[in-house]
Amino acid sequence: MPAGDNLVIGTVVGDPTVVVRDIQDPANAKNLCTFDANVISPQFMSASAVAYVTPESQIVEAQLAGGPTTLVAGFGGGVVSSGQFAVSPDGRSVTYLDVNAWHLVGPSGNRVLTTLPAVPGRGINPDEDDSFLSYSPDGQYIALFQTFHTGGTGETAPDQIRRASDGSLVYSTSGMTMAVWASVPSRLFFRDSSGNVHRWDPTTGLSSMISLRWVRPHSSPDGRWIAYTFRTTSGLGGVGFYSVQANSVQNTSPPGRSGVRFLTNDLVWYAGEKACTTTCIQPPPTGVTYIYSIAGSSEITSRLASVYDAWPHVSAPGL
């Protein structure tokens, strides 16, 4: 597969089959391969390999060209975030949650970074609860910011940043949610329950940024933009675009949009949602999805019904 191809894992309108789709030329996008129906949480490890979770509670690696899969790790069930995983930018390491244990698996083996407090039984607020597990774009750090394994401090704190090289703890806090890596060099952005966004920088430490009650933020491959859902006064979601360089919101979509994902540095995908007719935790989808161009401030309907991941994960500005 040529380097620089824009690839997406998702589904196309009218077909529930999860596919890898080449969107280098969006007007002539084409499916490259398909997944089995039981694949969970697929994501790219490289331009030629993917990782996903199986119903048997295993994380496996598969080559897009086909052939046997490789077992990365197994995990226990019964906990909301058990089996959540993230792949390093070079594709050589994977970090994952196994019940209460946070693991790092790579060329040197599989080890436990820390064991977190057990998750208490409680309800979930989708606008406030989150479990974010991700490598920094430069591959130097791993962040786990989540609202389920609470009550710990330091090595067992709910929100942590560790060095990817040796797993050592470099920062921990609590009471935060909705984290996302962005910018080069890598910086972690996250908010508190009041909607104040903070930024952790490996050199300068912690900074207060903007007041923004974002939900499920995602960064562009070049780290210049963070797209997110926000709750409008009507209760419907909207999508906003935060400029990392300007520390400001540059644009927002009409109400009735949520679930944003970057396809490229400029194009983002999101789903339409409609008002609840009865009491509901989250507005239901309309069945219509969209692609938005940041540069053009324009929105079109999309043939992608869902998006799980896009490649490349990290790219230079402008690509």
ZAMARGU-4260 file (C-alpha; in steps of 0.2 Angstrom, whole numbers, plus 5000, padded with zeros to 4 digits):
<rodrens>
0) 5000/5000/5000 | 5008/5017/4995 | 5014/5028/5009 | 5003/5043/5013 | 4987/5034/5008
5) 4972/5040/5018 | 4963/5025/5025 | 4947/5024/5036 | 4940/5009/5046 | 4921/5011/5046
10) 4905/5006/5037 | 4897/5013/5022 | 4879/5018/5021 | 4867/5003/5018 | 4880/4990/5023
15) 4884/4985/5041 | 4901/4976/5035 | 4916/4985/5043 | 4929/4989/5029 | 4945/4997/5027
20) 4942/5011/5014 | 4954/5021/5004 | 4948/5039/5004 | 4964/5047/4996 | 4952/5053/4982
25) 4936/5055/4992 | 4925/5056/4976 | 4931/5039/4971 | 4934/5031/4988 | 4935/5012/4987
30) 4934/4997/4999 | 4951/4988/5001 | 4946/4974/5013 | 4932/4968/5025 | 4932/4963/5043
35) 4922/4948/5051 | 4906/4953/5059 | 4912/4950/5077 | 4927/4962/5076 | 4926/4975/5091
40) 4935/4992/5091 | 4947/4990/5076 | 4961/5002/5074 | 4976/5004/5063 | 4993/4998/5069
45) 5001/5004/5053 | 4996/5007/5035 | 4996/4988/5032 | 4991/4981/5049 | 4976/4983/5061
50) 4972/4977/5079 | 4955/4973/5086 | 4946/4965/5100 | 4938/4948/5098 | 4922/4941/5107
55) 4934/4929/5116 | 4942/4944/5126 | 4958/4944/5115 | 4967/4959/5107 | 4974/4953/5090
60) 4984/4960/5076 | 4980/4956/5058 | 4988/4961/5041 | 4977/4969/5029 | 4984/4958/5015
65) 4977/4943/5025 | 4985/4928/5034 | 4984/4922/5052 | 4981/4934/5066 | 4994/4937/5080
70) 4988/4937/5098 | 4993/4953/5107 | 4985/4950/5124 | 4970/4943/5133 | 4959/4952/5146
75) 4946/4949/5159 | 4928/4954/5157 | 4915/4962/5168 | 4923/4980/5169 | 4917/4995/5159
80) 4935/4998/5151 | 4943/4981/5152 | 4950/4977/5134 | 4952/4995/5130 | 4969/4997/5120
85) 4980/5009/5111 | 4994/5007/5099 | 5010/5016/5099 | 5014/5027/5084 | 5027/5015/5078
90) 5016/5000/5079 | 5028/4991/5090 | 5019/4992/5107 | 5002/4991/5114 | 4995/4997/5130
95) 4978/4990/5137 | 4967/4988/5152 | 4964/4971/5160 | 4950/4973/5173 | 4959/4984/5186
100) 4977/4982/5179 | 4985/4994/5166 | 4997/4984/5155 | 5011/4989/5142 | 5016/4975/5130
105) 5030/4977/5117 | 5046/4969/5111 | 5052/4967/5129 | 5037/4958/5135 | 5020/4961/5144
110) 5020/4970/5161 | 5008/4979/5173 | 5011/4997/5175 | 4999/4999/5189 | 4983/4992/5197
115) 4969/5004/5199 | 4955/5004/5212 | 4940/4993/5207 | 4925/5001/5198 | 4910/5004/5209
120) 4893/5000/5203 | 4885/5016/5197 | 4876/5025/5182 | 4886/5033/5167 | 4884/5051/5161
125) 4890/5051/5143 | 4894/5070/5144 | 4905/5068/5159 | 4911/5050/5160 | 4926/5045/5149
130) 4940/5033/5148 | 4954/5039/5137 | 4970/5028/5134 | 4982/5034/5121 | 5000/5036/5116
135) 5006/5054/5113 | 5009/5058/5094 | 5028/5058/5097 | 5027/5041/5105 | 5036/5047/5121
140) 5021/5046/5133 | 5005/5036/5137 | 4990/5044/5145 | 4976/5036/5155 | 4963/5048/5160
145) 4946/5040/5166 | 4932/5042/5178 | 4928/5024/5183 | 4943/5018/5193 | 4942/5032/5206
150) 4949/5035/5223 | 4967/5032/5220 | 4982/5044/5221 | 4999/5045/5213 | 5003/5028/5205
155) 4985/5023/5207 | 4977/5040/5202 | 4962/5040/5190 | 4972/5052/5178 | 4990/5048/5174
160) 5004/5051/5161 | 5018/5039/5160 | 5034/5037/5149 | 5032/5025/5135 | 5050/5019/5137
165) 5050/5013/5154 | 5032/5015/5161 | 5037/5027/5174 | 5024/5040/5181 | 5027/5058/5176
170) 5011/5066/5181 | 4995/5061/5190 | 4979/5070/5195 | 4961/5067/5198 | 4944/5074/5194
175) 4948/5076/5176 | 4939/5070/5160 | 4939/5071/5141 | 4957/5071/5137 | 4966/5072/5120
180) 4984/5073/5114 | 4987/5086/5102 | 5001/5098/5095 | 5020/5094/5091 | 5029/5092/5103
185) 5015/5082/5111 | 5004/5090/5124 | 4989/5083/5133 | 4973/5093/5134 | 4959/5089/5147
190) 4945/5097/5156 | 4938/5097/5174 | 4920/5095/5179 | 4917/5114/5178 | 4922/5114/5159
195) 4939/5122/5162 | 4952/5115/5149 | 4970/5112/5155 | 4985/5108/5146 | 5000/5097/5151
200) 5016/5100/5143 | 5032/5089/5147 | 5043/5105/5148 | 5032/5118/5156 | 5020/5107/5166
205) 5002/5112/5168 | 4993/5127/5160 | 4975/5134/5161 | 4968/5136/5144 | 4950/5140/5138
210) 4933/5137/5147 | 4925/5124/5135 | 4914/5109/5141 | 4920/5098/5127 | 4914/5080/5125
215) 4924/5066/5116 | 4938/5077/5109 | 4949/5071/5094 | 4964/5079/5087 | 4969/5081/5069
220) 4984/5071/5063 | 4995/5086/5062 | 4990/5091/5080 | 4983/5109/5075 | 4965/5106/5078
225) 4954/5098/5092 | 4936/5093/5086 | 4923/5089/5099 | 4905/5088/5103 | 4896/5101/5115
230) 4879/5101/5122 | 4868/5115/5115 | 4853/5123/5125 | 4841/5112/5116 | 4850/5096/5122
235) 4856/5092/5105 | 4875/5090/5102 | 4885/5102/5091 | 4902/5100/5084 | 4916/5113/5088
240) 4934/5116/5082 | 4947/5122/5094 | 4963/5129/5087 | 4978/5122/5097 | 4989/5137/5092
245) 4976/5151/5095 | 4968/5143/5111 | 4951/5148/5104 | 4935/5140/5096 | 4936/5144/5077
250) 4919/5137/5071 | 4905/5126/5076 | 4892/5116/5067 | 4873/5118/5067 | 4865/5108/5082
255) 4861/5090/5079 | 4879/5084/5077 | 4890/5072/5087 | 4903/5059/5087 | 4917/5068/5078
260) 4932/5059/5070 | 4946/5066/5059 | 4948/5059/5042 | 4962/5070/5037 | 4970/5086/5043
265) 4956/5096/5036 | 4941/5084/5034 | 4931/5078/5049 | 4916/5065/5050 | 4902/5066/5062
270) 4884/5059/5064 | 4867/5068/5064 | 4857/5066/5080 | 4839/5071/5084 | 4829/5077/5099
275) 4823/5063/5111 | 4804/5060/5110 | 4805/5052/5128 | 4817/5053/5142 | 4834/5047/5135
280) 4853/5048/5141 | 4859/5053/5123 | 4849/5059/5108 | 4847/5046/5095 | 4855/5046/5078
285) 4846/5053/5062 | 4855/5040/5051 | 4863/5054/5041 | 4881/5057/5043 | 4892/5072/5037
290) 4910/5077/5032 | 4915/5095/5036 | 4930/5104/5029 | 4938/5116/5042 | 4947/5126/5028
295) 4931/5128/5018 | 4919/5129/5033 | 4908/5118/5023 | 4897/5102/5026 | 4892/5088/5015
300) 4883/5072/5018 | 4894/5057/5019 | 4894/5039/5012 | 4902/5033/5028 | 4889/5027/5041
305) 4902/5025/5055 | 4921/5028/5057 | 4932/5018/5070 | 4949/5025/5065 | 4958/5034/5051
310) 4976/5033/5044 | 4988/5041/5046 | 4987/5044/5064 | 5001/5057/5064 | 5006/5068/5049
315) 5014/5084/5045 | 5004/5100/5043 | 4995/5103/5027 | 4995/5085/5021
</rodrens>
